[in-house]
Amino acid sequence: MMKLLVVLTSALLATSCRDRVDRDDRAPYSKTHETARDDFETTRNTFAKHVNERLEQLDARIHELAAKGTEQARQAADELRAERDRLAPKLDEMKRQAKAGWDQFESDLSKSLDRLEQRIDAAFSD
């Protein structure tokens, strides 16, 4: 009985697999305009969040520098605040930046933040 069951199962599997044809009737995936726009919006929002967090940290360090109490530290903090304030228009521009120029914009803003951070570090070491 067991042999008959094995033979029948094997025969059934052999015939069902033999005639199988894999077909993919689905349309290939492609991003729609809306999906691409949503991806860019997510990228821009993520970068904006990162920039704002970074600016909060830099602002706190500038405040810490000013709190040192020396005239040199206060003067350095004032200069650094002015440099930070010059970044404000770029932050507003970020909301309007088109996808076409995004990579360059992101790179330029990151470099500006890096320079500000380096100047803050240098002010603390003076």
N, C-alpha and C positions, 0 to 999 in steps of 0.2 A: 504494500500500500504506500509506504513511504517513497519507494522508488518511483511509483507512478506519479505521485505528487511532485517530486523533483523534476521528472521528465516533462510533465505538463507545464510547470512553472517556467522551466527553461525554454520550452517551445513558445510559450506565450510572450516571454520577454524578448526572445530572438526575433519574433515576427513584428512585435510592436516597435522595436528600436530600428528595424531595418527600413521601414517606410517613413520614418520620421524626417521631416524637412524643417529646418530652422528658418523661420521667416521673421523679419522684423518690419512690421508694417507701420511702426511709429515714425513720425517725422523726426528728423535729427534735431537735437537741441541747439537752439541759437538764442543769444540774448536779444531781448527786445529793447527798444529805445528806453522804455520805462525801467527795465532791469538795470541797464547800464547807468542810467541817471541815478537810480537808487544806490548803486554801488559807489558812484562818485560822491553822492551826498553822505554816505556812511564814512567814506575815506576823509572827506572834509570835516565832518563832525568829530571824528576820532582825533584828527590832527588838532582841531580847535581846542578840544578838551585837554590834550597833551600840552599845547602852548599855554593855555590858561593856568594849568597846574604848575608849569615851569615858571611862569611869571609870578605866581604867588610865592614860590620859593625864593625867587630873586628879589622880590619886594621885601620879603622878610629879612633877607640878608642885608639889603640896603638899610633897612630900619635898624638892624643890629649894629651895623657899622656906625650909623649916626648916633646911636646910644653909647658909643664908646666914650663920648664926652670931649674928645680933643678937637681943637679947631681944624686940624688936618683931616680928621675922620669926618667931621660934619661937611667940610668942603668937598671931599671925595664923594660923600653920599649925595650931595646936591648935584654934582656933575653926573653921577650915575642915574639919578632920578630923571635928569634932563634927557639922558640917552634913552632911558626906558620909555619916556614920554614920546620920543621920536618914533618909537615902534607902534604907537597907538593907531596911526592911519593904516599901517599894514594889517593890523588886526581887523579893522573895519573892512579893508579890501578883501580879506580872506573870505568873508561872507558872500562876496560878489565874484570871486575869482572863477573864471571859466576853466573847464577841464583841459582845454588846449594848452594853457600856460601853467597848469597846476604844478608840474614837477619842478619847474624853474622857481616858481613862487615859494614852494615848500622849502626848496634848497636855500634860497636867499634868506627867508625868515629864520630858518634853523641856524644859518651862519651868523646872522645878526644876534640871535640869542646866545650863541656860543661866545661871540666877542664880548657881549655884555657880562656874561658869566666869568670870563677870563679877567676882565677889568675889575670885577668885584673881588675875585680871588687875589688879584694883585694889590688891591686896596687893603685887604686884610693882612697881607704880608708886610706892608710898609710900616 
